[in-house]
Amino acid sequence: MPTPAASLVLRTAASDELVLTADFAATGRTTATFHDLVERLATEVNIWETAPAPYGTEQGMTGHDQVDRWARDLKDSGLRVRAVIGFCGGGVYAAALAERASRWQAEPRLVLLDPGVVKPYMQVEHVQGWLTRLTPAFAEEDAGHARRALLDIATTSPGPLELARRLGGYVREVLQPALGRTGHSGQAASDLADLVIGYLHWLAGAAQLDPRPRWREAPALNSATPGFGLHLLPAADRAGLVRAVTFYDVPHSDLMRHDQVARAVDALLARPVDAPVPVPRRVL
């Protein structure tokens, strides 16, 4: 089996099957990752995770360009893709990857964890969050200028890719120096800026894709945290978005390190793709 070029290997197994997981893989975050989930899974298959485009190469990449990188790994592996699992915005890419795999094999199972349809405003909110945290590093006048500049970018960018490009410039010119003023080394500030810019372009690509046709046939496991997964949507928009949903009384940040969620994922992976998905509405 070849080493994937655009994916991270989370588990190897003596199996001709593969489960692909989709998330923005980044070290150092407190939110549980697919590493945490895979540690709890009993299913013995090869498991990979989509890796972001190398920093500096992501500018201008469309959602389809992002999917192309990971799909090449799937096809070249020679393995049968049993399932694609998406977390948060990764559920958008998971749907696209399930569709892509179906072009050369039977369609894999799609499983969604706190699925969220990605919109361009999320790119702005991400940068706004960083600006808010770094406000103490600005003089009052400079902070006001930084907020106005961000608002201008948010209201005048014509699409998600251009928005990501302009926000990336803002991160480099405004936020990276502020990180230095808060005590980060020059290298650490640059690395953090790379991470934020990579995430902005990952979001931009996802905002170009419509996952809803495949989400309608997929089960979802949702946390209890407001503002994440299906909680993002009004009840009227939520109806019919996924085939079935289980709500867990667990925070978004802990969803993938919750043993009950791991058991549910194992159960879904064990079922044929065309079998009904008998998941309850709520787990307390």
Secondary structure, DSSP 8 states (H G I E B T S, - for coil): ----SSEEEEE--SSSEEEEEES---TT-SS--HHHHHHH----SEEEEE----TTS-TT--HHHHHHHHHHHHHHH--EEEEEEEETTHHHHHHHHHHHHTTTSS--EEEEES-----THHHHHHHHHHHHHHGGGS-HHHHHHHHHHHHHHHHH--SHHHHHHHHHHHIIIIIHHHHHHTT--HHHHHHHHHHHHHHHHHHHHHHT---HHHHTTSEEEE-S-TTSGGGGS-HHHHTTTSSEEEEESS-GGGGGG-HHHHHHHHHHHHS-TTS-----SEE-
